């Protein structure tokens, strides 16, 4: 028969082992890299007039989102494989000018889209003409 001290140690060891097993089975505690069955899209948003990166814009790819950092950079992770449009959500100050459609996303890979131009719809220059 086990004494109380041995019994307590066995309960703690079992609880720690079960907790580790549960966390590993759930894919971890969240955060970190995107699952291997998804891909990522990276790029930046730049003001067409000043050529300065614009932060705080929401970028959506395949239902996943990221908000651009202070330099306009974004990394949308967890995107399912396929062909997607990269959409910069318009605000009262900024709208997307550049086209970033039909971007291929491959599982386990990062697709760079480069620069997506944005402009101030109230004071910015008109968008460039569309060429067929």
DSSP file (Angstrom, degrees, kcal/mol; ACC not computed):
  #  RESIDUE AA STRUCTURE BP1 BP2  ACC     N-H-->O    O-->H-N    N-H-->O    O-->H-N    TCO  KAPPA ALPHA  PHI   PSI    X-CA   Y-CA   Z-CA
    1    1 A X              0   0    0      0, 0.0     2,-0.3     0, 0.0     0, 0.0   0.000 360.0 360.0 360.0 143.6    0.0    0.0    0.0
    2    2 A X        -     0   0    0      1,-0.1     2,-0.1     2,-0.0     0, 0.0  -0.611 360.0-127.5 -87.0 144.1    1.2    3.5   -0.8
    3    3 A X     >  -     0   0    0     -2,-0.3     4,-2.2     1,-0.1     5,-0.2  -0.390  33.8 -98.7 -81.1 172.3    1.6    6.2    1.8
    4    4 A X  H  > S+     0   0    0      1,-0.2     4,-2.2     2,-0.2     5,-0.2   0.845 121.4  53.5 -61.7 -37.5   -0.1    9.6    1.3
    5    5 A X  H  > S+     0   0    0      2,-0.2     4,-2.0     1,-0.2    -1,-0.2   0.931 111.2  45.0 -65.8 -45.6    3.1   11.3    0.1
    6    6 A X  H  > S+     0   0    0      1,-0.2     4,-2.3     2,-0.2    -2,-0.2   0.908 112.7  52.2 -63.7 -41.3    3.7    8.7   -2.6
    7    7 A X  H  X S+     0   0    0     -4,-2.2     4,-2.0     1,-0.2    -2,-0.2   0.898 108.8  50.1 -62.0 -41.9    0.1    8.8   -3.6
    8    8 A X  H  X S+     0   0    0     -4,-2.2     4,-2.2     2,-0.2    -1,-0.2   0.896 109.8  50.5 -64.4 -41.7    0.2   12.6   -4.0
    9    9 A X  H  X S+     0   0    0     -4,-2.0     4,-2.5     1,-0.2    -1,-0.2   0.909 109.8  50.7 -64.1 -41.7    3.3   12.4   -6.1
   10   10 A X  H  X S+     0   0    0     -4,-2.3     4,-2.3     1,-0.2    -2,-0.2   0.894 109.8  50.1 -64.3 -39.1    1.7    9.9   -8.4
   11   11 A X  H  X S+     0   0    0     -4,-2.0     4,-2.4     2,-0.2    -1,-0.2   0.918 111.9  47.7 -64.6 -43.7   -1.4   12.0   -8.8
   12   12 A X  H  X S+     0   0    0     -4,-2.2     4,-2.4     2,-0.2    -2,-0.2   0.922 112.1  49.0 -64.6 -44.8    0.7   15.1   -9.7
   13   13 A X  H  X S+     0   0    0     -4,-2.5     4,-2.3     1,-0.2    -1,-0.2   0.914 112.7  48.4 -61.5 -43.2    2.8   13.2  -12.2
   14   14 A X  H  X S+     0   0    0     -4,-2.3     4,-2.5     2,-0.2    -1,-0.2   0.910 111.4  49.8 -63.6 -42.8   -0.3   11.7  -13.8
   15   15 A X  H  X S+     0   0    0     -4,-2.4     4,-2.2     2,-0.2    -2,-0.2   0.901 111.8  48.0 -63.7 -42.2   -1.9   15.2  -14.0
   16   16 A X  H  X S+     0   0    0     -4,-2.4     4,-2.3     2,-0.2    -1,-0.2   0.917 112.6  48.9 -64.9 -43.6    1.2   16.7  -15.6
   17   17 A X  H  X S+     0   0    0     -4,-2.3     4,-2.1     1,-0.2    -2,-0.2   0.918 112.7  47.5 -63.5 -44.1    1.4   13.9  -18.2
   18   18 A X  H  X S+     0   0    0     -4,-2.5     4,-2.5     2,-0.2    -1,-0.2   0.889 110.6  52.1 -65.0 -39.4   -2.3   14.2  -19.1
   19   19 A X  H  X S+     0   0    0     -4,-2.2     4,-2.5     2,-0.2     5,-0.2   0.927 110.7  47.6 -62.8 -45.4   -2.0   18.0  -19.4
   20   20 A X  H  X S+     0   0    0     -4,-2.3     4,-2.3     1,-0.2    -1,-0.2   0.893 112.2  50.0 -61.7 -40.6    0.9   17.7  -21.8
   21   21 A X  H  X S+     0   0    0     -4,-2.1     4,-2.1     2,-0.2    -2,-0.2   0.906 111.5  48.2 -65.5 -42.3   -0.9   15.0  -23.8
   22   22 A X  H  X S+     0   0    0     -4,-2.5     4,-1.4     2,-0.2    -2,-0.2   0.917 112.3  48.2 -64.8 -44.5   -4.0   17.2  -24.1
   23   23 A X  H  <>S+     0   0    0     -4,-2.5     5,-2.8     1,-0.2     3,-0.3   0.922 112.9  48.0 -63.5 -44.0   -2.1   20.3  -25.2
   24   24 A X  H ><5S+     0   0    0     -4,-2.3     3,-1.2     1,-0.2    -1,-0.2   0.890 110.2  52.9 -63.7 -38.7   -0.1   18.3  -27.8
   25   25 A X  H 3<5S+     0   0    0     -4,-2.1    -1,-0.2     1,-0.3    -2,-0.2   0.763 106.7  52.8 -69.1 -25.1   -3.3   16.7  -29.1
   26   26 A X  T 3<5S-     0   0    0     -4,-1.4    -1,-0.3    -3,-0.3    -2,-0.2   0.394 122.7-102.7 -89.4   2.4   -4.9   20.2  -29.5
   27   27 A X  T < 5S-     0   0    0     -3,-1.2     3,-0.4    -4,-0.3    -3,-0.2   0.697  71.2 -64.9  85.7  18.3   -2.0   21.5  -31.6
   28   28 A X  S   <S-     0   0    0     -5,-2.8     3,-0.1    -6,-0.2     4,-0.0  -0.493  74.9 -56.4  98.5-172.0   -0.5   23.5  -28.7
   29   29 A X  S    S-     0   0    0      1,-0.4    -1,-0.2    -2,-0.2     2,-0.1   0.175  87.4 -91.4 -96.1  16.8   -1.9   26.4  -26.9
   30   30 A X  S    S+     0   0    0     -3,-0.4    -1,-0.4     1,-0.2    -3,-0.0  -0.235  86.6  69.4  96.7 169.9   -2.4   28.7  -29.9
   31   31 A X        +     0   0    0      1,-0.1    -1,-0.2    -3,-0.1     2,-0.1  -0.154  61.6  85.2  73.6-174.8   -0.2   31.2  -31.5
   32   32 A X  S    S-     0   0    0     -4,-0.0    -1,-0.1     2,-0.0    -4,-0.0  -0.317  86.1 -12.2  80.2-164.1    2.9   30.3  -33.5
   33   33 A X  S    S-     0   0    0      1,-0.1     3,-0.1    -2,-0.1     2,-0.1  -0.219  77.0 -95.3 -71.7 159.3    3.2   29.2  -37.1
   34   34 A X        -     0   0    0      1,-0.1    -1,-0.1     2,-0.1     6,-0.1  -0.368  53.9 -86.1 -68.6 152.5    0.2   28.4  -39.3
   35   35 A X    >   -     0   0    0      1,-0.1     3,-1.8     2,-0.1    73,-0.4  -0.200  38.8-111.7 -57.6 154.9   -0.7   24.7  -39.6
   36   36 A X  T 3  S+     0   0    0      1,-0.3    -1,-0.1    71,-0.1    73,-0.1   0.697 114.6  63.7 -64.8 -19.5    1.2   22.8  -42.3
   37   37 A X  T 3  S+     0   0    0     70,-0.2    44,-0.6    71,-0.1    -1,-0.3   0.329 101.7  59.7 -88.7  10.1   -2.0   22.4  -44.3
   38   38 A X  E <   -A   80   0A   0     -3,-1.8    70,-3.3    42,-0.2    42,-0.2  -0.824  69.5-146.5-127.0 169.0   -2.3   26.2  -44.8
   39   39 A X  E     -A   79   0A   0     40,-3.2    40,-2.4    68,-0.3     2,-0.3  -0.656  10.8-125.2-125.2-175.9   -0.2   28.9  -46.4
   40   40 A X  E     - b   0 110A   0     69,-2.3    71,-3.1    66,-0.3     2,-0.4  -0.924   5.8-152.0-132.5 156.2    0.7   32.5  -45.8
   41   41 A X  E     -Ab  76 111A   0     35,-2.3    35,-2.8    -2,-0.3     2,-0.3  -0.999  18.0-175.4-129.1 128.8    0.6   35.7  -47.9
   42   42 A X  E     +Ab  75 112A   0     69,-1.9    71,-3.1    -2,-0.4    72,-0.5  -0.858  21.4 112.6-122.5 158.1    2.9   38.6  -47.2
   43   43 A X  E     -A   74   0A   0     31,-1.7    31,-2.4    -2,-0.3     2,-0.3  -0.971  46.6-101.8 173.3-161.8    3.3   42.1  -48.6
   44   44 A X  E     -Ab  73 115A   0     70,-2.2    72,-3.2    -2,-0.3     2,-0.5  -0.989  14.6-130.4-149.5 156.4    2.9   45.8  -47.8
   45   45 A X  E     - b   0 116A   0     27,-2.2     9,-2.0    -2,-0.3     2,-0.4  -0.932  28.3-174.3-109.3 132.8    0.6   48.6  -48.3
   46   46 A X  E     -Cb  53 117A   0     70,-1.9    72,-2.5    -2,-0.5     2,-0.3  -0.985  30.5-113.1-132.5 135.8    2.0   51.9  -49.6
   47   47 A X  E  >  - b   0 118A   0      5,-2.7     4,-2.5    -2,-0.4     5,-0.2  -0.519  24.1-142.4 -64.5 125.3    0.5   55.3  -50.2
   48   48 A X  T  4 S+     0   0    0     70,-2.9    -1,-0.2    -2,-0.3    71,-0.1   0.805  96.7  44.7 -62.9 -30.0    0.5   55.9  -54.0
   49   49 A X  T  4 S+     0   0    0     69,-0.3    -1,-0.2     1,-0.1    70,-0.1   0.935 127.4  22.4 -81.6 -48.6    1.4   59.6  -53.5
   50   50 A X  T  4 S-     0   0    0      2,-0.2    -2,-0.2     0, 0.0    -1,-0.1   0.633  89.8-133.5 -96.4 -15.5    4.1   59.6  -50.8
   51   51 A X     <  +     0   0    0     -4,-2.5     2,-0.4     1,-0.3    -3,-0.1   0.755  59.8 139.3  63.3  26.4    5.4   56.0  -51.3
   52   52 A X        -     0   0    0     -5,-0.2    -5,-2.7     1,-0.0    -1,-0.3  -0.830  60.1-107.0-101.4 138.7    5.2   55.6  -47.5
   53   53 A X  B     -C   46   0A   0     -2,-0.4     2,-0.6    -7,-0.2    19,-0.3  -0.361  30.8-140.5 -62.7 141.3    4.0   52.4  -45.8
   54   54 A X        -     0   0    0     -9,-2.0     3,-0.4    17,-0.2    -9,-0.2  -0.928  15.5-159.3-112.4 119.1    0.5   52.7  -44.3
   55   55 A X        +     0   0    0     -2,-0.6    14,-0.2    15,-0.4    15,-0.2  -0.502  64.9  42.1 -91.3 161.9   -0.2   51.0  -40.9
   56   56 A X  S    S+     0   0    0     12,-2.5     2,-0.4     1,-0.3    -1,-0.2   0.574  75.8 133.1  83.7  11.0   -3.4   50.0  -39.4
   57   57 A X        -     0   0    0     -3,-0.4    11,-2.8    12,-0.2     2,-0.5  -0.757  54.9-126.5 -95.7 142.2   -5.1   48.7  -42.5
   58   58 A X  E     -E   67   0B   0     31,-0.4    31,-2.7    -2,-0.4     2,-0.5  -0.757  23.1-165.9 -89.4 126.9   -6.9   45.3  -42.5
   59   59 A X  E     -EF  66  88B   0      7,-3.1     7,-1.8    -2,-0.5     2,-0.4  -0.953   4.0-164.7-114.6 130.3   -5.8   42.9  -45.2
   60   60 A X  E     +EF  65  87B   0     27,-2.6    27,-2.5    -2,-0.5     2,-0.4  -0.950  13.2 171.9-121.2 134.3   -7.9   39.8  -45.9
   61   61 A X  E >  S-EF  64  86B   0      3,-2.7     3,-2.2    -2,-0.4    25,-0.1  -0.962  75.3 -19.7-139.1 119.7   -6.9   36.7  -47.9
   62   62 A X  T 3  S-     0   0    0     23,-0.6    18,-0.4    -2,-0.4     3,-0.1   0.828 127.1 -50.7  55.4  35.3   -9.2   33.6  -48.1
   63   63 A X  T 3  S+     0   0    0      1,-0.3     2,-0.3    16,-0.1    -1,-0.3   0.361 116.8 110.5  84.7  -5.5  -11.2   34.7  -45.0
   64   64 A X  E <   -E   61   0B   0     -3,-2.2    -3,-2.7    16,-0.1     2,-0.3  -0.771  50.5-159.8-101.1 148.9   -8.0   35.2  -42.8
   65   65 A X  E     +E   60   0B   0     -2,-0.3     2,-0.3    -5,-0.2    12,-0.3  -0.887  18.0 177.8-130.6 157.6   -6.9   38.7  -41.8
   66   66 A X  E     -E   59   0B   0     -7,-1.8    -7,-3.1    -2,-0.3     2,-0.5  -0.962  25.8-129.1-146.9 156.8   -4.0   40.7  -40.6
   67   67 A X  E     -E   58   0B   0     -2,-0.3    -9,-0.2    -9,-0.2     8,-0.1  -0.934  33.3-111.8-109.1 131.9   -3.5   44.4  -39.7
   68   68 A X        -     0   0    0    -11,-2.8   -12,-2.5    -2,-0.5     6,-0.2  -0.290  30.9-126.4 -63.7 143.9   -0.6   46.2  -41.3
   69   69 A X    >   -     0   0    0      4,-2.4     3,-2.2   -14,-0.2   -12,-0.2  -0.097  42.9 -76.9 -78.3-174.7    2.2   47.3  -39.0
   70   70 A X  T 3  S+     0   0    0      1,-0.3   -15,-0.4   -15,-0.2    -1,-0.1   0.680 134.2  48.6 -60.6 -19.6    3.5   50.8  -38.7
   71   71 A X  T 3  S-     0   0    0    -17,-0.2    -1,-0.3     2,-0.1   -17,-0.2   0.342 121.5-104.2-101.3   5.0    5.5   50.3  -42.0
   72   72 A X  S <  S+     0   0    0     -3,-2.2   -27,-2.2   -19,-0.3     2,-0.2   0.496  73.0 143.2  88.9   3.6    2.6   48.9  -43.9
   73   73 A X  E     -A   44   0A   0    -29,-0.2    -4,-2.4   -20,-0.1     2,-0.3  -0.501  24.1-178.8 -81.1 146.0    3.8   45.3  -43.7
   74   74 A X  E     -A   43   0A   0    -31,-2.4   -31,-1.7    -6,-0.2     2,-0.3  -0.972  19.6-168.0-140.3 157.4    1.4   42.4  -43.3
   75   75 A X  E     -A   42   0A   0     -2,-0.3     2,-0.7   -33,-0.2   -33,-0.2  -0.822  10.5-163.5-145.1 101.4    1.5   38.6  -43.0
   76   76 A X  E     -A   41   0A   0    -35,-2.8   -35,-2.3    -2,-0.3     3,-0.3  -0.789  18.9-175.0 -89.1 117.6   -1.8   36.8  -43.4
   77   77 A X  E     +     0   0A   0     -2,-0.7   -37,-0.2   -12,-0.3   -16,-0.1  -0.631  53.0  43.3-110.1 166.9   -1.4   33.3  -42.0
   78   78 A X  E    S+     0   0A   0    -39,-0.3     2,-0.4     1,-0.2    -1,-0.2   0.758  70.6 158.1  74.0  25.0   -3.6   30.2  -41.9
   79   79 A X  E     -A   39   0A   0    -40,-2.4   -40,-3.2    -3,-0.3    -1,-0.2  -0.700  41.6-123.2 -86.6 128.9   -4.9   30.6  -45.5
   80   80 A X  E     -A   38   0A   0     -2,-0.4   -42,-0.2   -18,-0.4    25,-0.1  -0.385  39.2 -90.7 -66.6 146.9   -6.3   27.5  -47.1
   81   81 A X  S    S+     0   0    0    -44,-0.6     2,-0.3    23,-0.1    25,-0.2  -0.256  83.2  79.4 -58.5 144.6   -4.6   26.4  -50.3
   82   82 A X  E    S-G  105   0C   0     23,-2.0    23,-3.3    -3,-0.1     2,-0.5  -0.951  85.6 -56.8 150.8-167.0   -6.2   27.9  -53.5
   83   83 A X  E     +G  104   0C   0     -2,-0.3     2,-0.3    21,-0.2    21,-0.2  -0.957  59.9 172.9-113.3 123.5   -6.3   31.1  -55.5
   84   84 A X  E     -G  103   0C   0     19,-2.6    19,-3.5    -2,-0.5     2,-0.4  -0.863  32.4-120.5-131.2 157.7   -7.4   34.1  -53.6
   85   85 A X        -     0   0    0     -2,-0.3     2,-0.6    16,-0.2   -23,-0.6  -0.784  24.5-135.4 -91.5 143.9   -7.8   37.9  -53.9
   86   86 A X  E     -F   61   0B   0     14,-3.3     2,-0.5    -2,-0.4    14,-0.4  -0.911  28.0-167.9 -99.3 118.5   -5.8   40.1  -51.4
   87   87 A X  E     -F   60   0B   0    -27,-2.5   -27,-2.6    -2,-0.6     2,-0.7  -0.930  18.1-156.2-118.0 125.0   -8.2   42.8  -50.2
   88   88 A X  E     -F   59   0B   0     -2,-0.5     8,-0.5   -29,-0.2     2,-0.2  -0.882  31.3-124.0 -93.8 117.1   -7.3   45.9  -48.3
   89   89 A X        -     0   0    0    -31,-2.7   -31,-0.4    -2,-0.7     5,-0.1  -0.435  27.9-121.7 -65.2 124.7  -10.5   46.9  -46.4
   90   90 A X        -     0   0    0     -2,-0.2     2,-0.2   -33,-0.1     5,-0.2  -0.346  31.5-174.0 -67.3 147.4  -11.3   50.5  -47.4
   91   91 A X        -     0   0    0      3,-2.9    -1,-0.0    -2,-0.0   -34,-0.0  -0.672  45.9 -90.7-123.8-177.3  -11.5   53.1  -44.6
   92   92 A X  S    S+     0   0    0     -2,-0.2    30,-0.2     1,-0.2    29,-0.1   0.720 128.5  36.2 -69.0 -18.3  -12.5   56.7  -44.7
   93   93 A X  S    S+     0   0    0      1,-0.2     2,-0.4    27,-0.1    29,-0.2   0.676 119.5  38.1-106.0 -21.7   -8.9   57.6  -45.3
   94   94 A X        +     0   0    0     26,-0.2    -3,-2.9    -5,-0.1     2,-0.3  -0.978  51.0 178.8-138.6 144.5   -7.6   54.8  -47.6
   95   95 A X  E     -D  119   0A   0     24,-1.8    24,-2.0    -2,-0.4     2,-0.2  -0.986  37.7-101.3-139.2 151.8   -8.8   52.7  -50.4
   96   96 A X  E     +D  118   0A   0     -8,-0.5    22,-0.3    -2,-0.3    -6,-0.1  -0.516  38.2 167.3 -74.3 133.9   -7.0   49.9  -52.4
   97   97 A X        +     0   0    0     20,-3.1    21,-0.2    -2,-0.2    -1,-0.2   0.739  55.0  73.3-110.4 -47.5   -5.7   51.0  -55.8
   98   98 A X  S    S-     0   0    0     19,-1.5     2,-0.5     1,-0.1    18,-0.1  -0.381  80.1-122.3 -73.6 149.1   -3.5   48.1  -56.9
   99   99 A X        +     0   0    0     -2,-0.1    -1,-0.1     1,-0.1     2,-0.1  -0.789  31.1 170.9 -93.7 129.4   -4.9   44.8  -58.0
  100  100 A X        +     0   0    0     -2,-0.5   -14,-3.3   -14,-0.4     3,-0.3  -0.537  28.8 142.5-133.2  66.5   -3.8   41.7  -56.1
  101  101 A X        +     0   0    0    -16,-0.2   -16,-0.2     1,-0.2   -17,-0.1  -0.666  51.6  26.6-108.3 163.8   -6.1   39.1  -57.4
  102  102 A X  S    S+     0   0    0     -2,-0.2     2,-0.6     1,-0.2   -17,-0.2   0.893  72.9 172.2  55.0  45.8   -5.7   35.4  -58.2
  103  103 A X  E     -G   84   0C   0    -19,-3.5   -19,-2.6    -3,-0.3     2,-0.3  -0.760  28.7-132.0 -86.0 121.3   -2.9   35.0  -55.7
  104  104 A X  E     -G   83   0C   0     -2,-0.6     2,-0.5   -21,-0.2   -21,-0.2  -0.579  19.1-164.0 -77.9 132.3   -1.9   31.3  -55.4
  105  105 A X  E     -G   82   0C   0    -23,-3.3   -23,-2.0    -2,-0.3     2,-0.4  -0.974   4.3-168.2-117.0 127.1   -1.6   30.0  -51.9
  106  106 A X    >   -     0   0    0     -2,-0.5     3,-2.0   -66,-0.2   -66,-0.3  -0.930  31.7-101.3-116.8 137.0    0.2   26.7  -51.3
  107  107 A X  T 3  S+     0   0    0     -2,-0.4   -68,-0.3     1,-0.3   -70,-0.2  -0.293 106.3  11.6 -56.8 133.3    0.2   24.7  -48.1
  108  108 A X  T 3  S+     0   0    0    -70,-3.3     2,-0.3   -73,-0.4    -1,-0.3   0.501 112.3  97.6  78.7   4.9    3.3   25.1  -46.1
  109  109 A X    <   -     0   0    0     -3,-2.0   -69,-2.3   -71,-0.1     2,-0.5  -0.860  66.4-130.8-126.0 160.0    4.6   28.0  -48.2
  110  110 A X  E     -b   40   0A   0     -2,-0.3     2,-0.6   -71,-0.2   -69,-0.2  -0.939  16.4-155.1-109.4 129.4    4.5   31.8  -48.1
  111  111 A X  E     -b   41   0A   0    -71,-3.1   -69,-1.9    -2,-0.5     2,-0.4  -0.911   8.8-149.4-104.0 114.4    3.4   33.8  -51.1
  112  112 A X  E     -b   42   0A   0     -2,-0.6   -69,-0.2   -71,-0.2   -71,-0.0  -0.698  15.5-178.3 -82.6 132.5    4.8   37.3  -51.4
  113  113 A X  E     -     0   0A   0    -71,-3.1     2,-0.2    -2,-0.4   -70,-0.2   0.437  27.8-148.1-106.2  -2.6    2.5   39.7  -53.2
  114  114 A X  E     -     0   0A   0    -72,-0.5   -70,-2.2     2,-0.1     2,-0.4  -0.504  53.6  -3.3  75.2-138.2    4.8   42.7  -53.0
  115  115 A X  E     -b   44   0A   0     -2,-0.2     2,-0.6   -72,-0.2   -70,-0.2  -0.779  52.6-162.3-100.8 132.1    3.3   46.2  -52.7
  116  116 A X  E     -b   45   0A   0    -72,-3.2   -70,-1.9    -2,-0.4     2,-0.2  -0.964  23.3-135.8-108.4 119.9   -0.4   47.0  -52.7
  117  117 A X  E     -b   46   0A   0     -2,-0.6   -20,-3.1   -72,-0.2   -19,-1.5  -0.530  24.1-178.0 -79.2 140.0   -1.0   50.6  -53.5
  118  118 A X  E     -bD  47  96A   0    -72,-2.5   -70,-2.9   -22,-0.3     2,-0.3  -0.909   3.6-166.1-129.0 160.1   -3.5   52.6  -51.5
  119  119 A X  E     - D   0  95A   0    -24,-2.0   -24,-1.8    -2,-0.3     2,-0.7  -0.973  32.0-105.5-144.2 159.0   -4.7   56.2  -51.8
  120  120 A X     >  -     0   0    0     -2,-0.3     4,-2.8   -26,-0.2     3,-0.2  -0.781  29.8-152.2 -80.2 114.6   -6.6   58.8  -49.9
  121  121 A X  T  4 S+     0   0    0     -2,-0.7    -1,-0.1     1,-0.2   -28,-0.1   0.711  91.4  49.1 -66.4 -17.7   -9.9   58.9  -51.8
  122  122 A X  T  4 S+     0   0    0    -29,-0.2    -1,-0.2   -30,-0.2   -29,-0.1   0.827 133.8   4.3 -89.9 -34.4  -10.4   62.6  -50.8
  123  123 A X  T  4 S+     0   0    0     -3,-0.2    -2,-0.2     2,-0.1     3,-0.1   0.531 100.9 105.2-128.9 -11.4   -7.0   64.1  -51.6
  124  124 A X  S  < S-     0   0    0     -4,-2.8     3,-0.1     1,-0.1    -5,-0.1  -0.203  78.4 -89.2 -72.3 164.6   -4.9   61.4  -53.3
  125  125 A X        -     0   0    0      1,-0.1    -1,-0.1     0, 0.0   -77,-0.1  -0.285  54.6 -88.7 -67.2 158.3   -4.2   61.2  -57.0
  126  126 A X        -     0   0    0      1,-0.1    -1,-0.1    -3,-0.1     3,-0.1  -0.283  53.2 -91.6 -64.1 155.3   -6.6   59.3  -59.2
  127  127 A X        -     0   0    0      1,-0.1    -1,-0.1    -3,-0.1     3,-0.1  -0.294  49.6 -94.6 -65.0 154.1   -6.0   55.6  -59.6
  128  128 A X        -     0   0    0      1,-0.1    -1,-0.1    -3,-0.1     0, 0.0  -0.323  51.9 -89.8 -65.5 154.0   -3.9   54.5  -62.6
  129  129 A X        -     0   0    0      1,-0.1     2,-0.5    -3,-0.1    -1,-0.1  -0.308  41.0-114.0 -64.7 148.1   -5.8   53.6  -65.7
  130  130 A X        -     0   0    0     -3,-0.1     2,-0.4     2,-0.0    -1,-0.1  -0.707  27.9-154.0 -84.3 128.9   -6.7   49.9  -66.1
  131  131 A X              0   0    0     -2,-0.5    -1,-0.0     1,-0.1     0, 0.0  -0.884 360.0 360.0-105.4 135.1   -5.0   48.2  -68.9
  132  132 A X              0   0    0     -2,-0.4    -1,-0.1     0, 0.0    -2,-0.0   0.504 360.0 360.0 -70.7 360.0   -6.6   45.2  -70.6
